[in-house]
């Protein structure tokens, strides 16, 4: 069986909230604040480990890649489209 690889190690809190519970940006940060969404603090930025999110959802490594790509494409700033 080939080993799965993931393209992303971390994602933003809003992206993780949308994937995990289909919640808004503000609600995702509230989930992070209460500890329901496990975050890593990098300076002032908060990110979520994709490995944690995959484990929480019972997915194999790399299975979230397409959902992350879709979320990022739909939530890109207008000037980047």
LUMVOZA-15354 format. One record per residue: x, z, y negated of N, C-alpha, C, O in turn; residue in one letter; residue number from 1. Coordinates in nm, 4 decimals. Atoms other than C-alpha are relative to their C-alpha. Example, Ala and Ser with C-alpha at 12.3 -4.5 7.8 and 13.67 -1.06 7.14 Angstrom:
2
    n.east      n.up   n.north   ca.east     ca.up  ca.north    c.east      c.up   c.north    o.east      o.up   o.north  residu  num
    0.0890    0.0000    0.1190    1.2300    0.7800    0.4500    0.0900    0.0000   -0.1200    0.1936    0.0665   -0.1181       a    1
   -0.0820   -0.0060    0.1190    1.3670    0.7140    0.1060   -0.0770    0.0730   -0.1090   -0.0261    0.0899   -0.2198       s    2
// end
This chain:
81
    n.east      n.up   n.north   ca.east     ca.up  ca.north    c.east      c.up   c.north    o.east      o.up   o.north  residu  num
    0.0842    0.0000    0.1175    0.0000    0.0000    0.0000    0.0893    0.0000   -0.1246    0.1756    0.0868   -0.1377       x    1
   -0.0848    0.0047    0.1183    0.1550   -0.1008   -0.3350   -0.0315    0.1149   -0.0950   -0.1454    0.1599   -0.1071       x    2
    0.0181   -0.1089    0.0964    0.2105    0.1683   -0.5930   -0.0618   -0.0566   -0.1279   -0.0179   -0.1602   -0.1779       x    3
    0.0663    0.0438    0.1215   -0.0189    0.1356   -0.8946    0.0824    0.0423   -0.1212    0.1467    0.1473   -0.1211       x    4
   -0.0662   -0.0332    0.1247    0.1264    0.1281   -1.2427   -0.1024   -0.0047   -0.1112   -0.1992   -0.0804   -0.1047       x    5
    0.0894    0.0032    0.1156   -0.0439    0.2005   -1.5701    0.0760   -0.0541   -0.1195    0.1966   -0.0333   -0.1331       x    6
   -0.0611    0.0553    0.1212    0.0209    0.0211   -1.8975    0.0099    0.1029   -0.1110    0.0957    0.0901   -0.1983       x    7
    0.0046   -0.0989    0.1067   -0.0584    0.3238   -2.1145    0.0323    0.1382    0.0551   -0.0194    0.1774    0.1597       x    8
   -0.0282   -0.1385   -0.0382    0.0866    0.6735   -2.0909   -0.0924    0.0953   -0.0744   -0.1384    0.1951   -0.0189       x    9
    0.0901   -0.0820    0.0806   -0.1225    0.8188   -2.3727   -0.0946   -0.0901   -0.0782   -0.0665   -0.2078   -0.1008       x   10
    0.0959    0.0698    0.0847   -0.4255    0.7164   -2.5763   -0.0482    0.0958   -0.1074   -0.0246    0.2163   -0.0992       x   11
    0.0500   -0.0833    0.1085   -0.5905    0.8425   -2.8918   -0.1158    0.0868    0.0483   -0.1793    0.0582    0.1498       x   12
    0.1115   -0.0890   -0.0320   -0.8432    1.1242   -2.8862   -0.1340   -0.0750   -0.0060   -0.2157   -0.0590    0.0847       x   13
    0.1277    0.0732    0.0016   -1.1302    0.8943   -2.9981   -0.0174   -0.0951    0.1199   -0.1275   -0.1075    0.1736       x   14
    0.0072    0.0895   -0.1164   -1.0474    0.6436   -2.7206   -0.0318    0.0798    0.1261   -0.1168    0.0392    0.2054       x   15
    0.0256   -0.0836   -0.1181   -1.0378    0.9195   -2.4574   -0.1428    0.0530   -0.0001   -0.2081    0.0556    0.1042       x   16
    0.1375   -0.0496    0.0092   -1.3669    1.0640   -2.5824   -0.1014   -0.1069    0.0343   -0.2010   -0.0801    0.1015       x   17
    0.0911    0.1103   -0.0293   -1.5336    0.7249   -2.5655   -0.0013   -0.0334    0.1493   -0.1070   -0.0596    0.2065       x   18
   -0.0096    0.0320   -0.1428   -1.4086    0.6607   -2.2113   -0.0583    0.1126    0.0853   -0.1310    0.0866    0.1812       x   19
    0.0434   -0.1131   -0.0808   -1.4789    1.0104   -2.0794   -0.1492    0.0275   -0.0119   -0.2170    0.0497    0.0884       x   20
    0.1389   -0.0440    0.0180   -1.8181    1.0805   -2.2327   -0.0802   -0.0871   -0.0964   -0.1920   -0.0512   -0.1335       x   21
    0.0681    0.0908    0.0931   -1.9107    0.7885   -2.4631   -0.0449    0.0746   -0.1262   -0.1598    0.0638   -0.1689       x   22
    0.0308   -0.0788    0.1189   -1.8929    1.0177   -2.7667    0.0702   -0.0577   -0.1228    0.1626   -0.1382   -0.1114       x   23
   -0.0573    0.0459    0.1264   -1.8109    0.9567   -3.1323    0.1388    0.0597   -0.0227    0.1824    0.1494    0.0494       x   24
   -0.1333   -0.0479    0.0371   -1.4716    1.0126   -3.2930   -0.0030    0.1500   -0.0299    0.0801    0.2253    0.0209       x   25
    0.0099   -0.1409    0.0368   -1.5796    1.3463   -3.4418   -0.0248    0.0904    0.1195    0.0355    0.1971    0.1315       x   26
    0.0299   -0.0786   -0.1201   -1.7230    1.4722   -3.1145    0.1221    0.0051    0.0920    0.1469    0.1074    0.1558       x   27
   -0.1213    0.0001   -0.0824   -1.4035    1.3680   -2.9327    0.0989    0.1042   -0.0501    0.1602    0.1748    0.0300       x   28
   -0.0895   -0.1024    0.0547   -1.1987    1.5852   -3.1695   -0.0547    0.1408    0.0222    0.0226    0.2352    0.0390       x   29
    0.0594   -0.1305   -0.0325   -1.4437    1.8713   -3.1146    0.0280    0.0359    0.1455    0.0591    0.1511    0.1758       x   30
   -0.0326   -0.0238   -0.1412   -1.3937    1.8337   -2.7376    0.1459    0.0418    0.0149    0.1786    0.1286    0.0957       x   31
   -0.1419   -0.0362   -0.0031   -1.0180    1.8485   -2.7990    0.0202    0.1423   -0.0516    0.0992    0.2187    0.0039       x   32
   -0.0130   -0.1329    0.0606   -1.0565    2.1583   -3.0172   -0.0454    0.1101    0.0961    0.0153    0.2170    0.1015       x   33
    0.0521   -0.1006   -0.0930   -1.2608    2.3426   -2.7524    0.0744    0.0022    0.1338    0.0519    0.0909    0.2162       x   34
   -0.0770    0.0052   -0.1238   -1.0205    2.2417   -2.4734   -0.0644   -0.0814    0.1103   -0.0097   -0.0905    0.2202       x   35
    0.0655    0.0842   -0.1010   -1.2661    2.0163   -2.2895    0.0714   -0.1338    0.0171    0.0554   -0.2014    0.1187       x   36
   -0.0819    0.1213   -0.0044   -1.0349    1.7245   -2.3675    0.1437    0.0474   -0.0175    0.1794    0.1004   -0.1227       x   37
   -0.1369   -0.0509    0.0016   -0.6727    1.8041   -2.2853    0.0878   -0.0896   -0.0870    0.1034   -0.2085   -0.0592       x   38
   -0.0805    0.0794    0.0930   -0.4477    1.6927   -2.5697    0.1451    0.0446   -0.0003    0.1786    0.1575    0.0357       x   39
   -0.1416   -0.0255    0.0208   -0.0763    1.6699   -2.6328    0.0236   -0.0147   -0.1499   -0.0110   -0.1173   -0.2085       x   40
   -0.0286    0.0039    0.1428    0.0340    1.7521   -2.9870    0.1382   -0.0621   -0.0198    0.2375   -0.0113    0.0324       x   41
   -0.1264    0.0663    0.0326    0.3049    1.5144   -3.1146    0.0099    0.0010   -0.1527   -0.0448   -0.0863   -0.2200       x   42
   -0.0009   -0.0181    0.1451    0.3850    1.6318   -3.4650   -0.1411    0.0342   -0.0450   -0.1995    0.1325    0.0006       x   43
    0.1377   -0.0214    0.0462    0.0515    1.6056   -3.6463   -0.1012   -0.0793    0.0814   -0.2221   -0.0606    0.0672       x   44
    0.0883    0.0865   -0.0779   -0.0879    1.3511   -3.4016   -0.0374    0.0654    0.1337    0.0439    0.1330    0.1968       x   45
    0.0471   -0.0475   -0.1304   -0.2962    1.4419   -3.0971   -0.0277   -0.1212    0.0875   -0.0920   -0.2166    0.0438       x   46
    0.0236    0.1072   -0.0962   -0.2990    1.2173   -2.7904   -0.0445    0.0604    0.1326   -0.0295    0.1803    0.1558       x   47
    0.0472   -0.0423   -0.1317   -0.4450    1.2362   -2.4406    0.0786   -0.0766    0.1055    0.0943   -0.1982    0.0949       x   48
   -0.0729    0.0648   -0.1090   -0.2443    1.1646   -2.1249   -0.0976   -0.0807    0.0854   -0.1996   -0.0285    0.1305       x   49
    0.0856    0.0861   -0.0819   -0.3958    0.8719   -1.9362   -0.0057    0.0522    0.1431   -0.1097    0.0425    0.2082       x   50
   -0.0018   -0.0555   -0.1367   -0.2902    1.0344   -1.6073   -0.1027    0.1127    0.0137   -0.1714    0.1218    0.1155       x   51
    0.0989   -0.1082   -0.0028   -0.5026    1.3416   -1.6931   -0.1414   -0.0565    0.0028   -0.2263   -0.0102    0.0790       x   52
    0.1335    0.0591    0.0081   -0.8022    1.1253   -1.7825   -0.0375   -0.0694    0.1310   -0.1509   -0.0574    0.1772       x   53
    0.0267    0.0647   -0.1291   -0.7721    0.9188   -1.4627   -0.0301    0.1044    0.1076   -0.1211    0.0860    0.1884       x   54
    0.0236   -0.1059   -0.0987   -0.7499    1.2381   -1.2554   -0.1370    0.0635   -0.0222   -0.2096    0.0902    0.0736       x   55
    0.1296   -0.0602    0.0332   -1.0519    1.3857   -1.4367   -0.1157   -0.0877    0.0489   -0.2195   -0.0374    0.0917       x   56
    0.1046    0.0936   -0.0413   -1.2520    1.0716   -1.3538    0.0128   -0.0427    0.1460   -0.0702   -0.1189    0.1956       x   57
   -0.0194    0.0347   -0.1407   -1.1167    1.0427   -0.9980    0.0440   -0.1441    0.0210    0.0054   -0.2076    0.1191       x   58
   -0.0449    0.1390   -0.0071   -0.9470    0.7079   -1.0621    0.1463   -0.0088    0.0407    0.2223    0.0869    0.0259       x   59
   -0.1385    0.0271   -0.0357   -0.6245    0.5566   -0.9347    0.0792   -0.0351   -0.1263    0.0206   -0.0790   -0.2253       x   60
   -0.0817    0.0384    0.1151   -0.3309    0.5018   -1.1739   -0.0205   -0.1481   -0.0360   -0.0165   -0.2355    0.0507       x   61
    0.0179    0.1369    0.0483   -0.3906    0.1915   -1.3848   -0.1437   -0.0477   -0.0059   -0.1711   -0.1521   -0.0649       x   62
    0.1396    0.0439   -0.0026   -0.7669    0.1742   -1.3280   -0.0676    0.0040   -0.1365   -0.1682   -0.0640   -0.1566       x   63
    0.0606   -0.0069    0.1330   -0.8429    0.2624   -1.6906    0.0535   -0.1063   -0.0957    0.0000   -0.1223   -0.2054       x   64
   -0.0639    0.0956    0.0911   -0.6219   -0.0119   -1.8382   -0.0980   -0.0966   -0.0658   -0.0920   -0.1174   -0.1869       x   65
    0.0931    0.0982    0.0576   -0.9021   -0.2651   -1.8842   -0.0996    0.0668   -0.0947   -0.1372    0.0079   -0.1961       x   66
    0.0928   -0.0716    0.0896   -1.1376   -0.0042   -2.0368    0.0694    0.0385   -0.1303    0.0082    0.0345   -0.2370       x   67
   -0.0770   -0.0315    0.1200   -0.8636    0.1031   -2.2786    0.0179   -0.1255   -0.0846    0.0005   -0.1217   -0.2064       x   68
   -0.0151    0.1269    0.0728   -0.7957   -0.2612   -2.3712   -0.1287   -0.0366   -0.0733   -0.1246   -0.0771   -0.1894       x   69
    0.1296    0.0336    0.0607   -1.1671   -0.3174   -2.4385   -0.0281    0.0909   -0.1191   -0.0691    0.0427   -0.2247       x   70
    0.0257   -0.0935    0.1092   -1.1997   -0.0031   -2.6519    0.0892   -0.0320   -0.1189    0.0434   -0.0331   -0.2331       x   71
   -0.0939    0.0301    0.1090   -0.8892   -0.0913   -2.8528   -0.0392   -0.1284   -0.0724   -0.0295   -0.1355   -0.1949       x   72
    0.0405    0.1268    0.0629   -1.0128   -0.4476   -2.9144   -0.1243    0.0192   -0.0872   -0.1344   -0.0388   -0.1953       x   73
    0.1248   -0.0217    0.0746   -1.3553   -0.3257   -3.0292    0.0183    0.0925   -0.1196   -0.0638    0.0908   -0.2113       x   74
   -0.0187   -0.0994    0.1053   -1.2134   -0.0540   -3.2553    0.1225   -0.0247   -0.0866    0.1698    0.0651   -0.1563       x   75
   -0.1104    0.0382    0.0860   -0.9295   -0.2398   -3.4227   -0.0445   -0.0067   -0.1457   -0.1575   -0.0470   -0.1730       x   76
    0.0362    0.0168    0.1410   -0.9247   -0.2250   -3.8029   -0.0307   -0.1471   -0.0309    0.0290   -0.2371    0.0281       x   77
    0.0451    0.1367    0.0312   -1.0917   -0.5320   -3.9559    0.1156   -0.0912   -0.0393    0.1148   -0.2090   -0.0035       x   78
   -0.1100    0.0854    0.0442   -0.7673   -0.6578   -4.1115    0.0896   -0.0440    0.1154    0.1690   -0.1364    0.0982       x   79
   -0.0804    0.0389   -0.1159   -0.6075   -0.6778   -3.7637   -0.0709   -0.0979    0.0916   -0.0111   -0.1479    0.1869       x   80
    0.0775    0.0890   -0.0878   -0.8820   -0.8925   -3.6115    0.0255   -0.1449   -0.0334   -0.0312   -0.2338    0.0302       x   81
// end
